Each structure stands twice: as structure tokens, then as C-alpha cells.
């Protein structure tokens, strides 16, 4: 089901990101209480920054996140916000569970991530809209 466009003071937008990231060395650390806390953290972070969480999945060795974000946030910044906050909180709340997999001074997440964009219009619709605007 397509979502409705959102609005800020200066823009109307429909920007959806699919983000995927993994723990370092793809360790299977997101299980049990750690996974449950990760799910709630995704919702808390999304709410704090004004993102609409459309879907989420926490797997033992990676996280899938589908969200809508205002245009002032780049995909890299969205990924940084989630990965940074989650790493700090999970490492603080679960030192024994996570400490088995990473060094104390290390980070929980691998430095890379995947991002894809999605909307509810096709490239053909956009091209047609642009061509129609040129005729005015």
C-alpha cells in the first residue's frame, strides 16, 4: 500500500529508504534480548528524528529497515544516526553478549551499509510529469 506524501515547511516529499547493515564480521550477535532491544531502538530512533518506520527486520547477522525520511537527511546521515545510536546503546546495555564478538573499544557495526530508494511513482510517470510541465 503506497504511503502519502509528507510535508515540511518548505517541501512536500515522498522519500523512502531501504537500509541494510551488519555487525562487524557478520557476527550473529542480534539474538534474544539483544534483538528485542534492537527492534525497540529502531522505533525510538525513528520517532526521535521524525522518520516514519514502514518496516523493520532484525536478523541474527543483519538489520533491514524501510523508512520515510525528510529530504534534509541524506541516506548516509540516516544510516549514521541509526548505526551510531544503536551501537552505543546496545554495547552499554549488553556488554557481555556483545563483548564476546567485538573488542571493547571497537564498534558493533561494519563500516558499510546498503541503501536503496523507493517511492510510489515510476520513472515513466516522472518523465511524463516533466514533459507536461515544459508544455505550459
Buried (B, 14 or more C-beta within 10 A) or exposed (E): EEEEEBEEEEEEBBBBBBBBBBBBEEBEBBBEEBBEBBBEBBEBBBEEBEBBBBEBEBEBEBBBBBBBBBEEBEBEEBBEBBBBBBBEBBBEEBEEBBEEBBEEEEBBBBEEBEBEEBBEEEEEEEEEEEEEEEEE
